[in-house]
């Protein structure tokens, strides 16, 4: 299934994921935001200034990584970023 990720300023990306993700997207979105803003758990997606972390800097790739390696790391069906979706999105998520 397809989720449209709207990151603002006309920056749209799409991910393909399981129906389990679609059904639980509100909870998943909240958990992802908590993870992306946690400086101890998320070390990769931060903007650095003078060697200090300033704020998270992420796109749909961060969500895909989190879904695959944190939230559903034991699952077989993995999320992936897709460039040109052939199907209409089932959900739209705003970040």
N, C-alpha and C positions, 0 to 999 in steps of 0.2 A: 504494500500500500504506500501511497505517496503523501508526504507532509510538505507543505509549502512553508518555508522559514522566511519570515519578513523581518529583516534586521534594521529597517528604517532607511531613509534616504534612497528609496528605490533599489535597495540591495536585497534581492530575492535569491534564495537557493532552495533546492529540493533534496529531500532524502527519501530513500526507499527503506521501509522497515516493516516489522510484523504487525499484525492486527492487534497484538497485545499492547504494543506501544501506542497505537491509535486510541484504543479504549481507555488507557490510563494517562493520556497526554497531559492533563491538568496537574496530576501528582508528579509526573515525570518532569514537567517544566519547572515546577517549584523546586524539586530536588536538584535539578541541573543548575538552577540559579544559585542555590546554596553552595553547591560544589564549586562553581566557577568563581564565586567571590571568596572562597576559603583559601587564604594564602598558604596554608599548610598542606592542604590536599591537592590544590591545583597550582603547580609551579610553572607550567609551560605557557599558559595563556594570559600573561600579564605584561603590560607596558612598563618598561624600566626607564627611569630617569635618574641619572647620576648613581646608578647601581641599586636604586630602591624601587620597589614595586609601587606603581601609582594607581592603576586600575586594570580590570580585566580587558583583554582585547581578543575577541573571538568571532568566529563565524560558524556555519553549520558543520564544518569539519570537527570543531570542538564537541558539538553535540553528538556526532557520530562516534567519535573516539570515546566519549563518556558512556554512551549507550553500550558499545561493544566491550569496553575494558573495565568499566566500573559497575554500571547498573545490571547488565545482563552478561557478565563475563563468562558464565558457564553455559549460556545458550548456544544453540547451533545456528539459528537464523540471525544474521548480523545486519545492522543498518549500514547503508552506504550512501554517499553523496552521488546524485545523478545530475547530469548537465541538462539534458533535454527530455523531460518526462513524456512518455508516450500516452500515459493515462492522466486523467484529471485528479488533482489532489483530493484527499478525503478530509483533511484538516488544514487549517492555516494557523500558525503559531507566530506570535509577535514577540520580539525581544528588543 
